[in-house]
């Protein structure tokens, strides 16, 4: 059996954990909102029409900050359509996903849903077809206590207390030709800077996210970030990163190493942002908001007819069903986000329900967990205190896309009462014997040891078989004399909690 050694230094602190790293994303797309979080006729629906079975799963998932309402949808969003009496709200065409939007769930309803889930609202403003004035109006409606036209309108609409939204996205993927109203980096950077300056004139404590590249494969990647930040650096706090991964051409080896690309993405954006900051002689550091990341079988969806010439209400779009291998990759991506938590201060798993999501629902029926639900929920629950970057000594393997890659990846977290170690075995064929030196964590017992793996790496949870894949006990985990010994199954994600 191949062996690997990991050592954890209590002084190798990456950053204190900010719960925003466990965020998610709800967009008005497909069945994410309608038939997903909202279904008035469902047996579990509350007075607002929200499915409480979904609320319970969201709470179990442990998602924190929820980005809303898009995504591509936001570039055509008229926020005024989504407030006030529901019977008076207009039906609009959503050009992003070629569907009809009823506006039955809007700003106020979604804020109430977030309170049910214990999550924070991260609002995106429309800089595709609108601009500064609409952003300021939405800010006033949401955050001003009372005594102005729009704050009083919110109160009249049944929401007396302000939503007090702290984090705001200045548009979405404005570098992408698929985006309604997309722009050059120069044009967007100027608009984002003016919008940010105006919003902070209203409230200087706001945290603003400027659009970065839609992916590391964009032809303008790097140069886009530089140009946008040269305009907006002193007015914003974060720059966004978006990345999606999928297995292509049966190349599972490369797919299992997808986090290598995420690491490259993060390092490139950090270097570019710091270059601009140094050029401007700024005293601050721009943080990264990785506010779209997930597994997405985009190639297959592009070849389908999910987005067609029909104008439909809440069509089934982007409803990927995830495998064990997908969940292992997702768990590895979470490890990478944590290992870069000193700069990646916020992240959003895209999306939350039905649309490339960890939670699936059936109209009038069940809600269930996809395979990807498990590594996210366990990491969110166990990761506490500070992130520690371990030293890993492991074998390697060759990939067609990323070259030579380590068989093992890992990260640790710790606070005064507990610690956790998260590990991935990328080998398709071999179990790995791993020893982890946790002496400096002061742990004397294992309180939990779970793994996600299966003899069939393509096993999935479906409507017909909702519990085919789940967490298993990681058998044989031993803690003795400050050394944790575990055997990781092939293609697996594992978590061990210590006390």
TILOBA-234755 format. One record per residue (C-alpha): residue in three letters; x, y, z. Coordinates in steps of 0.5 Angstrom, whole numbers. Layout:
BEGIN
PT, code, east, north, up
PT, ALA, X, Y, Z $
...
# end
This chain:
BEGIN
PT, code, east, north, up
PT, UNK, 0, 0, 0 $
PT, UNK, 3, 7, -2 $
PT, UNK, 4, 11, 4 $
PT, UNK, 4, 19, 5 $
PT, UNK, 6, 23, 11 $
PT, UNK, 3, 30, 13 $
PT, UNK, 5, 34, 19 $
PT, UNK, 1, 40, 22 $
PT, UNK, 5, 46, 25 $
PT, UNK, 1, 50, 30 $
PT, UNK, 4, 56, 28 $
PT, UNK, 3, 55, 20 $
PT, UNK, -4, 59, 20 $
PT, UNK, -7, 61, 14 $
PT, UNK, -12, 66, 17 $
PT, UNK, -18, 66, 22 $
PT, UNK, -24, 62, 19 $
PT, UNK, -29, 67, 16 $
PT, UNK, -36, 64, 16 $
PT, UNK, -37, 67, 9 $
PT, UNK, -32, 62, 6 $
PT, UNK, -38, 57, 6 $
PT, UNK, -43, 61, 2 $
PT, UNK, -48, 59, -3 $
PT, UNK, -52, 62, -9 $
PT, UNK, -59, 63, -11 $
PT, UNK, -61, 65, -18 $
PT, UNK, -67, 66, -21 $
PT, UNK, -65, 60, -26 $
PT, UNK, -69, 54, -28 $
PT, UNK, -72, 51, -22 $
PT, UNK, -67, 54, -16 $
PT, UNK, -73, 59, -14 $
PT, UNK, -79, 56, -17 $
PT, UNK, -80, 49, -15 $
PT, UNK, -74, 49, -11 $
PT, UNK, -74, 54, -5 $
PT, UNK, -81, 57, -7 $
PT, UNK, -87, 52, -8 $
PT, UNK, -94, 55, -5 $
PT, UNK, -98, 48, -6 $
PT, UNK, -92, 44, -3 $
PT, UNK, -94, 40, 4 $
PT, UNK, -89, 43, 8 $
PT, UNK, -90, 50, 5 $
PT, UNK, -90, 56, 10 $
PT, UNK, -94, 62, 9 $
PT, UNK, -89, 65, 5 $
PT, UNK, -90, 59, 0 $
PT, UNK, -83, 57, 2 $
PT, UNK, -81, 49, 3 $
PT, UNK, -79, 48, 10 $
PT, UNK, -76, 41, 8 $
PT, UNK, -71, 45, 4 $
PT, UNK, -70, 50, 9 $
PT, UNK, -68, 44, 14 $
PT, UNK, -63, 42, 9 $
PT, UNK, -60, 48, 7 $
PT, UNK, -59, 49, 15 $
PT, UNK, -56, 42, 15 $
PT, UNK, -52, 44, 9 $
PT, UNK, -49, 50, 13 $
PT, UNK, -49, 55, 8 $
PT, UNK, -48, 62, 10 $
PT, UNK, -48, 68, 6 $
PT, UNK, -52, 67, 0 $
PT, UNK, -51, 71, -7 $
PT, UNK, -57, 73, -10 $
PT, UNK, -61, 74, -15 $
PT, UNK, -56, 73, -20 $
PT, UNK, -52, 71, -24 $
PT, UNK, -53, 72, -31 $
PT, UNK, -60, 74, -29 $
PT, UNK, -58, 80, -25 $
PT, UNK, -56, 84, -32 $
PT, UNK, -64, 84, -34 $
PT, UNK, -67, 85, -27 $
PT, UNK, -71, 91, -25 $
PT, UNK, -71, 90, -17 $
PT, UNK, -78, 95, -17 $
PT, UNK, -82, 89, -20 $
PT, UNK, -80, 84, -14 $
PT, UNK, -83, 88, -9 $
PT, UNK, -90, 90, -7 $
PT, UNK, -96, 87, -7 $
PT, UNK, -95, 80, -11 $
PT, UNK, -101, 80, -15 $
PT, UNK, -99, 87, -18 $
PT, UNK, -92, 85, -20 $
PT, UNK, -91, 84, -27 $
PT, UNK, -88, 78, -31 $
PT, UNK, -82, 80, -35 $
PT, UNK, -78, 76, -40 $
PT, UNK, -71, 74, -37 $
PT, UNK, -66, 74, -43 $
PT, UNK, -60, 71, -39 $
PT, UNK, -64, 64, -39 $
PT, UNK, -70, 65, -44 $
PT, UNK, -75, 64, -39 $
PT, UNK, -81, 68, -36 $
PT, UNK, -80, 71, -29 $
PT, UNK, -86, 72, -25 $
PT, UNK, -83, 76, -19 $
PT, UNK, -87, 72, -14 $
PT, UNK, -81, 72, -10 $
PT, UNK, -77, 78, -9 $
PT, UNK, -72, 82, -5 $
PT, UNK, -77, 82, 1 $
PT, UNK, -79, 75, 1 $
PT, UNK, -72, 72, 0 $
PT, UNK, -69, 76, 6 $
PT, UNK, -75, 73, 10 $
PT, UNK, -73, 66, 7 $
PT, UNK, -65, 68, 9 $
PT, UNK, -68, 69, 16 $
PT, UNK, -71, 62, 16 $
PT, UNK, -64, 59, 14 $
PT, UNK, -60, 63, 18 $
PT, UNK, -56, 66, 12 $
PT, UNK, -53, 73, 10 $
PT, UNK, -56, 76, 4 $
PT, UNK, -50, 78, -1 $
PT, UNK, -54, 83, -6 $
PT, UNK, -52, 84, -13 $
PT, UNK, -54, 90, -17 $
PT, UNK, -55, 91, -25 $
PT, UNK, -50, 94, -28 $
PT, UNK, -51, 91, -35 $
PT, UNK, -58, 94, -37 $
PT, UNK, -58, 99, -31 $
PT, UNK, -53, 103, -27 $
PT, UNK, -51, 108, -21 $
PT, UNK, -58, 110, -20 $
PT, UNK, -62, 104, -20 $
PT, UNK, -56, 101, -15 $
PT, UNK, -57, 107, -10 $
PT, UNK, -65, 106, -10 $
PT, UNK, -64, 99, -8 $
PT, UNK, -59, 100, -3 $
PT, UNK, -64, 106, 0 $
PT, UNK, -70, 101, 0 $
PT, UNK, -66, 95, 3 $
PT, UNK, -62, 99, 8 $
PT, UNK, -64, 106, 10 $
PT, UNK, -68, 105, 17 $
PT, UNK, -74, 110, 15 $
PT, UNK, -76, 117, 13 $
PT, UNK, -74, 117, 6 $
PT, UNK, -79, 115, 0 $
PT, UNK, -76, 108, -2 $
PT, UNK, -75, 106, 6 $
PT, UNK, -82, 108, 7 $
PT, UNK, -84, 104, 1 $
PT, UNK, -81, 98, 4 $
PT, UNK, -84, 99, 11 $
PT, UNK, -91, 100, 7 $
PT, UNK, -89, 93, 4 $
PT, UNK, -89, 90, 10 $
PT, UNK, -82, 90, 12 $
PT, UNK, -81, 95, 18 $
PT, UNK, -74, 94, 19 $
PT, UNK, -68, 95, 14 $
PT, UNK, -65, 89, 11 $
PT, UNK, -58, 92, 13 $
PT, UNK, -54, 88, 7 $
PT, UNK, -47, 89, 8 $
PT, UNK, -44, 85, 2 $
PT, UNK, -46, 88, -5 $
PT, UNK, -43, 85, -12 $
PT, UNK, -42, 90, -17 $
PT, UNK, -46, 87, -23 $
PT, UNK, -44, 80, -26 $
PT, UNK, -39, 77, -31 $
PT, UNK, -39, 83, -34 $
PT, UNK, -33, 80, -39 $
PT, UNK, -37, 75, -42 $
PT, UNK, -41, 76, -49 $
PT, UNK, -47, 72, -46 $
PT, UNK, -48, 77, -41 $
PT, UNK, -53, 82, -43 $
PT, UNK, -50, 89, -43 $
PT, UNK, -43, 86, -43 $
PT, UNK, -37, 91, -43 $
PT, UNK, -30, 92, -44 $
PT, UNK, -25, 92, -38 $
PT, UNK, -24, 99, -39 $
PT, UNK, -32, 101, -39 $
PT, UNK, -34, 96, -34 $
PT, UNK, -28, 99, -29 $
PT, UNK, -30, 106, -30 $
PT, UNK, -37, 104, -29 $
PT, UNK, -36, 100, -23 $
PT, UNK, -31, 105, -20 $
PT, UNK, -37, 111, -20 $
PT, UNK, -42, 106, -17 $
PT, UNK, -38, 104, -12 $
PT, UNK, -36, 111, -10 $
PT, UNK, -43, 113, -10 $
PT, UNK, -46, 107, -6 $
PT, UNK, -40, 108, -1 $
PT, UNK, -42, 116, 0 $
PT, UNK, -49, 113, 2 $
PT, UNK, -45, 108, 7 $
PT, UNK, -38, 108, 7 $
PT, UNK, -38, 101, 11 $
PT, UNK, -41, 97, 5 $
PT, UNK, -37, 91, 3 $
PT, UNK, -36, 92, -5 $
PT, UNK, -35, 86, -10 $
PT, UNK, -32, 88, -17 $
PT, UNK, -33, 83, -23 $
PT, UNK, -26, 79, -24 $
PT, UNK, -26, 74, -30 $
PT, UNK, -31, 69, -31 $
PT, UNK, -26, 64, -31 $
PT, UNK, -18, 63, -32 $
PT, UNK, -19, 61, -39 $
PT, UNK, -22, 67, -41 $
PT, UNK, -18, 71, -47 $
PT, UNK, -18, 77, -42 $
PT, UNK, -16, 73, -36 $
PT, UNK, -11, 77, -32 $
PT, UNK, -11, 83, -36 $
PT, UNK, -19, 84, -34 $
PT, UNK, -17, 84, -27 $
PT, UNK, -11, 89, -28 $
PT, UNK, -15, 94, -32 $
PT, UNK, -22, 94, -28 $
PT, UNK, -18, 95, -21 $
PT, UNK, -14, 100, -24 $
PT, UNK, -20, 104, -24 $
PT, UNK, -24, 101, -18 $
PT, UNK, -18, 99, -13 $
PT, UNK, -19, 105, -8 $
PT, UNK, -27, 104, -8 $
PT, UNK, -28, 96, -7 $
PT, UNK, -26, 91, -2 $
PT, UNK, -26, 84, -6 $
PT, UNK, -25, 82, -13 $
PT, UNK, -29, 76, -16 $
PT, UNK, -27, 69, -18 $
PT, UNK, -31, 64, -22 $
PT, UNK, -29, 57, -24 $
PT, UNK, -33, 51, -26 $
PT, UNK, -30, 44, -27 $
PT, UNK, -32, 37, -30 $
PT, UNK, -30, 31, -33 $
PT, UNK, -28, 31, -40 $
PT, UNK, -27, 25, -45 $
PT, UNK, -26, 20, -39 $
PT, UNK, -20, 23, -36 $
PT, UNK, -22, 22, -29 $
PT, UNK, -14, 23, -27 $
PT, UNK, -14, 30, -29 $
PT, UNK, -21, 31, -27 $
PT, UNK, -19, 29, -20 $
PT, UNK, -14, 35, -20 $
PT, UNK, -18, 40, -22 $
PT, UNK, -16, 44, -15 $
PT, UNK, -9, 45, -19 $
PT, UNK, -13, 50, -24 $
PT, UNK, -17, 53, -18 $
PT, UNK, -10, 54, -14 $
PT, UNK, -7, 58, -21 $
PT, UNK, -13, 62, -21 $
PT, UNK, -13, 65, -14 $
PT, UNK, -5, 66, -15 $
PT, UNK, -6, 70, -21 $
PT, UNK, -11, 74, -19 $
PT, UNK, -8, 75, -12 $
PT, UNK, -1, 77, -16 $
PT, UNK, -5, 82, -21 $
PT, UNK, -9, 85, -15 $
PT, UNK, -2, 86, -11 $
PT, UNK, 1, 89, -17 $
PT, UNK, -4, 94, -18 $
PT, UNK, -4, 96, -11 $
PT, UNK, 3, 97, -11 $
PT, UNK, 3, 101, -17 $
PT, UNK, -2, 106, -14 $
PT, UNK, 2, 106, -7 $
PT, UNK, -5, 103, -4 $
PT, UNK, -4, 101, 4 $
PT, UNK, -10, 96, 3 $
PT, UNK, -10, 89, 0 $
PT, UNK, -16, 87, -4 $
PT, UNK, -19, 80, -2 $
PT, UNK, -22, 75, -7 $
PT, UNK, -29, 73, -7 $
PT, UNK, -30, 66, -10 $
PT, UNK, -37, 67, -11 $
PT, UNK, -39, 62, -16 $
PT, UNK, -35, 55, -16 $
PT, UNK, -38, 48, -17 $
PT, UNK, -38, 42, -22 $
PT, UNK, -42, 44, -28 $
PT, UNK, -43, 39, -34 $
PT, UNK, -43, 45, -38 $
PT, UNK, -41, 42, -45 $
PT, UNK, -47, 37, -44 $
PT, UNK, -52, 43, -43 $
PT, UNK, -49, 47, -49 $
PT, UNK, -51, 41, -53 $
PT, UNK, -58, 40, -50 $
PT, UNK, -64, 44, -52 $
PT, UNK, -66, 46, -45 $
PT, UNK, -65, 54, -47 $
PT, UNK, -69, 54, -53 $
PT, UNK, -74, 59, -57 $
PT, UNK, -80, 58, -52 $
PT, UNK, -82, 62, -46 $
PT, UNK, -83, 58, -40 $
PT, UNK, -84, 59, -33 $
PT, UNK, -78, 55, -29 $
PT, UNK, -76, 50, -34 $
PT, UNK, -72, 44, -32 $
PT, UNK, -65, 47, -33 $
PT, UNK, -58, 45, -31 $
PT, UNK, -60, 40, -27 $
PT, UNK, -54, 36, -26 $
PT, UNK, -54, 29, -22 $
PT, UNK, -47, 29, -19 $
PT, UNK, -43, 22, -18 $
PT, UNK, -38, 20, -12 $
PT, UNK, -32, 23, -16 $
PT, UNK, -36, 30, -17 $
PT, UNK, -36, 30, -9 $
PT, UNK, -29, 28, -8 $
PT, UNK, -27, 34, -13 $
PT, UNK, -32, 39, -10 $
PT, UNK, -29, 37, -3 $
PT, UNK, -22, 38, -6 $
PT, UNK, -24, 45, -8 $
PT, UNK, -26, 47, -1 $
PT, UNK, -19, 45, 1 $
PT, UNK, -16, 49, -4 $
PT, UNK, -21, 55, -2 $
PT, UNK, -19, 54, 6 $
PT, UNK, -11, 54, 4 $
PT, UNK, -12, 60, 1 $
PT, UNK, -17, 63, 6 $
PT, UNK, -12, 69, 8 $
PT, UNK, -14, 72, 1 $
PT, UNK, -20, 68, -1 $
PT, UNK, -25, 71, 4 $
PT, UNK, -32, 69, 1 $
PT, UNK, -34, 64, -3 $
PT, UNK, -41, 62, -6 $
PT, UNK, -42, 55, -8 $
PT, UNK, -47, 56, -15 $
PT, UNK, -52, 54, -14 $
PT, UNK, -56, 52, -8 $
PT, UNK, -62, 48, -10 $
PT, UNK, -64, 44, -17 $
PT, UNK, -59, 48, -21 $
PT, UNK, -52, 45, -21 $
PT, UNK, -54, 44, -14 $
PT, UNK, -53, 40, -7 $
PT, UNK, -60, 40, -6 $
PT, UNK, -65, 37, -11 $
PT, UNK, -73, 37, -10 $
PT, UNK, -79, 34, -14 $
PT, UNK, -85, 39, -15 $
PT, UNK, -90, 36, -9 $
PT, UNK, -85, 31, -7 $
PT, UNK, -79, 30, -4 $
PT, UNK, -72, 34, -3 $
PT, UNK, -66, 30, -2 $
PT, UNK, -58, 31, -2 $
PT, UNK, -54, 30, -8 $
PT, UNK, -47, 27, -7 $
PT, UNK, -44, 34, -7 $
PT, UNK, -48, 36, -1 $
PT, UNK, -44, 31, 4 $
PT, UNK, -37, 34, 4 $
PT, UNK, -39, 41, 4 $
PT, UNK, -44, 40, 10 $
PT, UNK, -38, 36, 14 $
PT, UNK, -33, 42, 12 $
PT, UNK, -38, 47, 14 $
PT, UNK, -40, 44, 21 $
PT, UNK, -33, 42, 23 $
PT, UNK, -28, 47, 21 $
PT, UNK, -27, 52, 26 $
PT, UNK, -22, 57, 29 $
PT, UNK, -16, 58, 25 $
PT, UNK, -14, 55, 18 $
PT, UNK, -7, 51, 18 $
PT, UNK, -3, 49, 12 $
PT, UNK, 0, 42, 13 $
PT, UNK, 6, 40, 10 $
PT, UNK, 5, 34, 5 $
PT, UNK, 10, 29, 3 $
PT, UNK, 6, 24, -2 $
PT, UNK, 7, 20, -8 $
PT, UNK, 5, 23, -15 $
PT, UNK, 1, 21, -21 $
PT, UNK, 1, 24, -28 $
PT, UNK, -5, 28, -31 $
PT, UNK, -6, 30, -38 $
PT, UNK, -8, 37, -36 $
PT, UNK, -4, 39, -30 $
PT, UNK, 2, 35, -31 $
PT, UNK, 5, 32, -24 $
PT, UNK, 0, 32, -19 $
PT, UNK, 0, 30, -11 $
PT, UNK, -4, 24, -10 $
PT, UNK, -6, 27, -3 $
PT, UNK, -9, 34, -1 $
PT, UNK, -10, 36, 6 $
PT, UNK, -12, 42, 10 $
PT, UNK, -13, 43, 18 $
PT, UNK, -17, 47, 22 $
PT, UNK, -17, 48, 30 $
PT, UNK, -19, 52, 36 $
PT, UNK, -19, 52, 43 $
PT, UNK, -23, 46, 44 $
PT, UNK, -23, 42, 37 $
PT, UNK, -19, 41, 31 $
PT, UNK, -21, 37, 24 $
PT, UNK, -17, 35, 18 $
PT, UNK, -20, 34, 11 $
PT, UNK, -16, 30, 6 $
PT, UNK, -17, 27, -1 $
PT, UNK, -14, 21, -4 $
PT, UNK, -14, 22, -12 $
PT, UNK, -11, 15, -14 $
PT, UNK, -16, 12, -18 $
PT, UNK, -14, 5, -16 $
PT, UNK, -10, 5, -9 $
PT, UNK, -12, 6, -2 $
PT, UNK, -7, 10, 1 $
PT, UNK, -4, 10, 8 $
PT, UNK, -3, 17, 11 $
PT, UNK, 0, 19, 18 $
PT, UNK, -1, 26, 20 $
PT, UNK, 3, 29, 26 $
PT, UNK, -2, 33, 30 $
PT, UNK, 2, 33, 36 $
PT, UNK, 2, 41, 36 $
PT, UNK, -6, 41, 36 $
PT, UNK, -6, 38, 43 $
PT, UNK, -11, 33, 41 $
PT, UNK, -12, 26, 45 $
PT, UNK, -18, 23, 42 $
PT, UNK, -22, 22, 35 $
PT, UNK, -29, 24, 36 $
PT, UNK, -31, 23, 28 $
PT, UNK, -28, 20, 22 $
PT, UNK, -32, 20, 16 $
PT, UNK, -31, 19, 9 $
PT, UNK, -34, 19, 2 $
PT, UNK, -32, 14, -3 $
PT, UNK, -36, 8, -7 $
PT, UNK, -33, 2, -11 $
PT, UNK, -37, 5, -17 $
PT, UNK, -34, 12, -17 $
PT, UNK, -40, 14, -22 $
PT, UNK, -45, 12, -17 $
PT, UNK, -51, 18, -16 $
PT, UNK, -57, 20, -11 $
PT, UNK, -63, 20, -16 $
PT, UNK, -70, 21, -15 $
PT, UNK, -71, 14, -15 $
PT, UNK, -65, 12, -10 $
PT, UNK, -64, 18, -6 $
PT, UNK, -59, 15, -1 $
PT, UNK, -55, 11, -6 $
PT, UNK, -49, 15, -4 $
PT, UNK, -47, 18, 3 $
PT, UNK, -42, 18, 8 $
PT, UNK, -39, 12, 11 $
PT, UNK, -35, 11, 17 $
PT, UNK, -27, 12, 16 $
PT, UNK, -25, 5, 19 $
PT, UNK, -19, 4, 22 $
PT, UNK, -17, 11, 24 $
PT, UNK, -12, 11, 30 $
PT, UNK, -10, 17, 34 $
PT, UNK, -4, 15, 38 $
PT, UNK, 2, 19, 41 $
PT, UNK, 0, 25, 37 $
PT, UNK, 0, 21, 31 $
PT, UNK, -6, 20, 27 $
PT, UNK, -6, 14, 22 $
PT, UNK, -12, 13, 17 $
PT, UNK, -13, 9, 11 $
PT, UNK, -16, 13, 5 $
PT, UNK, -20, 9, 0 $
PT, UNK, -19, 11, -8 $
PT, UNK, -22, 17, -10 $
PT, UNK, -25, 19, -3 $
PT, UNK, -26, 25, 1 $
PT, UNK, -25, 24, 8 $
PT, UNK, -26, 28, 15 $
PT, UNK, -23, 27, 22 $
PT, UNK, -25, 31, 28 $
PT, UNK, -20, 31, 34 $
PT, UNK, -21, 34, 41 $
# end
